[in-house]
């Protein structure tokens, strides 16, 4: 690594930053909810299998490409690809995906930040889900609040990234990830002490193999691909900051397992309380903002637990957003040879400008629809159903075919070379299995079957 280019300075820093990218709001409600709704432990086994054969190989490929090139996603594919072959399109696609995701994800994070303030002020203490729904509806439909909290989120993320990779992203995630685990464990212990909490554990971990249908398998497959922050340029970017002696397969595996542990801890923290007070777990996305406040308000000492819960949710959102914003910042700084400060200002201005439409999707821009989707849903659809899976397929093709097995193995083997069977397994998965399964996810997302 050149002296001019910042990077991660420690093994734990690499793990914390990469895990921070993978962990997000989905860990707090989506993985536990889908696990319980689709067969409990049986779905969990499918998800693990799908992660091993789809998510993990693509993640390893992205990190390896990033470390080999030591530059941003667009520059990485330009540098490693044969002359005059436009593989740089993968980097452009990933950067665009990160940009679109931040446009709507920053608004979801804005709701979380707003709820931290409301929880501290005691404004969420109602045991009636209808009252909780009204509080949430008022927040998302108020243009001033929606924009204010989105800008607060972007300023917080920008402040961290402005400090750099090692002193900013790495230093902050090294503190945030332990806090996340501690809060999850503390809330989980409190939830397990409630009467009837065992029903919540059964919801999560008691397998119902009758629910394991082909449709459920597709849900597990899609979740495995999108959960590890792949296809959006983040892992290529973070890979470019990896230490030369970092064991990439081992790091990726640890991130995958730690990400799963976070999801399960979140389930243990949430669902015992949900069942103990007679609420329904099928709330999906609204679980965090409607069901959870009513649940915690019903719990002795619930005001403190509620504050802790929304703080940990904000922490989860921050780690993911840092990696997303770093992608366009790295591309702008290195492609156009401008300072990180200037690149950050341009990226945040662009995200804020596009994010306005997503922030106002429940109010002023609710009727601005394309293909029947408001701006919030449109940004989600374009990134999740087109750009990310297309990027994943192309990354597999590049790493396994275009860049070549010899180059891939040489870079992957630096520091602590994996065993030969690891190379062989990764090659087979990236050439044949992962692209096929990602293609199935893409077709399903587009509604083609």
N, C-alpha and C positions, 0 to 999 in steps of 0.2 A: 504494500500500500504506500502510495506516495505521501510525503510529509504534508502536502497541502490538503489532502483529503481526509476528512474526519471519519471515524469508524467506532465500532464498539470496542471497549477496552478490556473486558473480562468475559470469562465463560458464563458467569451468572448473568451478566448484563445482556449477553446475546440471548440467553434463554428467556429472561424477563421481557425483553423488548419483543421477541418473536411471539411469546405467549400472549403478551398484551395485544398484539395485532389480531391473534386468533380469537381471543376472548372478547365478547361484546354483549350487547343487550340480549341477543338470542340465547346466550347461556343462562340468563336469569329466568326466562320463561319458556322459550321455544323447545329446547332439547328436553327438559323435564316434562313439559306438557305433551309433546309428541311421543315420548317414551311411555307415558301412562296411557295415552289415548290409542296407542297402536300395539298393545300387547305386552307392555311392561318390559321385563327382562328379555323376552324374545326379540322385541324390536331393538333393544340395546345391543344384542348380539349381532343382528343384521347391520346396525349402524357401525359397529366396530369392524365388521368384515368389509363393509363398503369403504370405510376410511382407509383400511389397509390396502385395498386394491385400486382405489381411485384417488382419494385425497392425499395420502402420504406420498405416493410416487410423484405426483405433480408438484407438491410442495418441495420435495427434495430436488426435483429438476429445476424449479425456479431459483431456489437458493444457490444451487451449484452454478447456474448460468450467471447469476449476479456476482458471485465471488470470483468467477473466472474473468469476467469483464471489468470489474471494479468501476462501474459507472452506472448511470441511470438506466431504466428499462428500455427506452428508445435506443440509447447508445450501446447498450449491452448486445442487442440483437444485430445492430449495425456492425459492431466490432467483431462478433464471432461468426457471422454468416459469410458465406462465400460472396465474392464481389458481384455486384449488380443483382442480387436476389433480395427482394423486398421483405425480409423477415422482420424488419423494423416495425412493420404494421402491428405485430404482436404488442410491442411496447406502446405504440400509439393507442391501441385498443384498451390496454390495461390502464393507461393514464386517463383516458376518457371515462372508463368505468369507475375509477377512483373518484373522479370529479363528479360524476352523476350521483354516485352513492353518497358522497358527502353533502350534496345538495338537499337530499331528503333525510339522510341519517342524522345530520346536524340538527334537524327540527325535532326528531324523536328524542335525541339527547337533550334538546332544549326543554322538552316536557319534563324530563327527568330532573334537570337542574332546577326548574321551577318547583317541582315537587319536593326537592330538598328544602327550599326556602319555606314552602307551605308547611312541611312537616315540622320544621324548627319552630315556626310560628303557631303551631297547633291548629292550622286550618284544615286538616284532613281527618280530624277525630270525629268520625261519624260511623256508626255501625250499620247504617242503611246503604246498601249498594246503589240505590237510586240517587241518594244524595251525593255519593262518590262519583257517579256517572255525570251528574249535573256540574260538579266542580271541574271534571275533566273537559266536558263539553264547552264550558265557559272559557277555559284556558285556550283550547285549540281554535275556537271560533273568534277569539279576540285578536285582531290583526296586530295591535300594539304589543300585547304580551308575547305573541308568537314570534314576532321579529326581534323584540328585545332579548328574549332568552336565547334565540338562535345566535345573535351577535355576541352575547356573553360566552356562549360555547366556543365560537370561532376565536374570540380573543384569548380564551384560556389555552386552546390548542396552539394558537399562533405564538403565545408567549413561551411555551415549552420548546417548540421547534426553533424559535429564534435563538435559543441558547446552544443549538447545535446537536449533533448526534450523540456524542459521549456525555456531554455535560447537560444536555436537554433530555432527549428521548430515553437514553439508557439510564441516566440518573433518576429520572422521574418514574419510569416503569419498575426499576429496582425497588422503589418504595411502594408504588401502587399495588403491585402483585401480592406481596405479603399482606398488605392491609386488606386486600380483597379476600384472601383465604381466611384471615382471622375473623373478619366480619361474618363471612358465610358460616364458619364453624360456630361462632357465638350465637347467631340467630338460629342455626340448626339445633343447637343444644337447648335453647329456650323453647323452640317449637316441639321438640321431643318430650318435654316435660308436661305438655298439655294433655288433658284427658281425651281419649279417642284418637290420639295422634298416630296410632298404629295403622289406621285406615289409610293415611297418607303414604306411609311406607309401602303398604300393600299395593296401592295405586301405581307406585313407581317400580317396584321390584318383583311383584308376583307375576310370573309369565302367564299369558293367555295365548297359547299357540294357535288357537282357532282364529285369531285376528291377523295372523301372518299370511296375508294374501299378496299377489303380485303388485297390487296398488300400494300396499304398505312397504314392500321392498323398494319401490320407486321413491317413496317418501324418504326412506333411510338413505338411499343412494344420493338423492338431491341434497339432503342435509349434510352428508359427509363431504360433498364437493364444496359447498358454499361455506361450511363452518370454519375451514382452515385458512381463510383469506387468500385463496389462490385465484389466478386469472385476472387479478386487478393490479398487478405490478408491485404490490407491497413486498412480496417475498423476494422478488428480483432486487428491489431496492435495498431491503434489509440484508440480503445475501451479499450485496456489494460492500457492506460494512462489516461482514464477518471477519474474524481473525483467520489468518492463513492456516493455522493448525486446528481449527474448529472441526470436530467430528460432525459432519452434516447429517448423516442418517440417524445417529444417536440423538442429536439435538432435535431433529424433526419428530422422532418417536417420542421423546420426552414432552415436547410441546403438545403432540396429539393426546397423550395420556393425561397430562395436566389439564388440558382443555376439557376432556371428558370428566375428570374429577371435579372441576369447577361446576360443570353442568349438573352433576349428581348432587353436589353439596347444595347447589341452589334449589334443587328439587326437595332435598331434605329440609331446607330452611323454609320453604314455601308451603308444600302440600300437607304436612301434618297439621299446620295451623288452619289451612283451608278446610280440611275435613273436620277438625276438632270443633269448629264453629258453624258447621253445617252449610258452608258455601260450596258452589260447584266449580270444578277445576276446568271446565270446558270453555273458559272465557277467551282463550287464545291471546291475541295481542293486547286486548283490554285488561287482561289479568293484572298486569303491573299497576295500572292507573285506576282501576275501578274496584276489582275484587280485593286486592291486597290491602288498600287503606281501610276498607271495612273490616277485614279480618284482623288486622293489627289493632284497630280501635276497640275490638271486642276482647282483646287480650290484656290481662293485668300487666301494667308496665309497657303497654303497647306503643305509647308515644315515643319512648326511647328506642324501641325496636324498629319503629317505622322510620325514624331519622337514620338509623344505621343502615336499614335496607336501601333507602334511596341514595345514601352516600355510596354504598358499594355498587349500586347500579350505575351511578355517575362515574365511578372509577372504572368499571367495565367498559363503558362507552368511551372514556378518554383514551384508553390503550388502543382501541381499534381506530379511533379518529386520528391519532398521532401518525399511525402507519399510512392511512389513506391520504392525509395532507402532504406527508413527506414525499409521495410519488410525484405529483406535479411540481413540487418545490425542487426536487432533484433534477427533473427533466428541464425545467426552466433555467436553473442555475448552470447546469453542465452543457446543455445544448446551445444556449445563447450566451454563455460565459458572462453571467451577471452575478452579483453577490447574492448570498442566501437571503439576506434581508429584503432585497428588491424582489427576488423570486417569490418569497413568502407573501409579500404585500400583493403581488399580482395574483397569486393563487387564491388568497383569501378574498380578494375583491371579486374574482370570478365566481368563487363558490357562493359568496354572499349574494351576488347579483342573480345567479341562477336559483339559489336557495330561497329567494323571496317568493318565487312562484310556488315552491313546495310548502313554505311556511304559511301561505295564505290559501292553501288548497281546501281548507275547511271554512273559508270565508269569501274573500274577494275573488279568488281564482277558481272557486268550486265549479263554475260552469264552463271554464276554459278546458275543453276536452279534445283530445286527439285519439282516434280509435276507441272512443268511449272511456278514456282514462283521464283523470285530472292530472295536473303536473306532478304531484307527489307520486301517484301510482305509475305514471308514465316513466319517470326516472327510475323507479324500482324495476319496472318491467324490462326496459331497455338494457339495464345493467345485469340484472339477475338472469334473464331468459335468453339474452343474445350475446352480449359482450363477454361475460364471464365464461360460459361454456365454450364459446368459439375460441376464446383465448386459451382455455385449458387444452382443447384438442390440438391447437397449433403449437403450444409449448411441448406437448408430448411428441409431435411430429418433428419439431426442431431438435430437441434433445436426443431422441432415439434414432433419427434418420439423418437429418441434415448436418447437424454439428458432428454427429458420429459417436459411436460407442467408445472409440479409443480416446477421443478428447474428453468425453463425459467421465469415463473411468479415471483418467489421469487427474482431473480436477477433483473429483469426489474422493480420490485416494490420498490427497495431500493431508499430512498430519497423522491421522489414524486410519489407514486403509481398511475398508470393510472386507469381510470374507468374500471369496469369489462367487458364492451362491447369491450374495446380496446383489452384486452387479448383474448376474444372470436374471434374477427375479425382477429387478427394476427394468431391465431391457425388455423383457417379455411384457410386463405390465404396461410400460409406456408405448410400446409399439402396437399392441393389439388390444389388451383388455381395457385399460383406462379410457382411450379415445372412444371405443365402442360404447361403454357405459355412460360417458359424458354426453355422447351423441343422443343416447336414449333420454337422458335428463333434459337435454335441450329441446328435443322434439315434443316431449311431454309439456315442458314449460310454454312452448309455442302453441299448444293445443292441437297438435297434428295427430295425436292418437290418445 
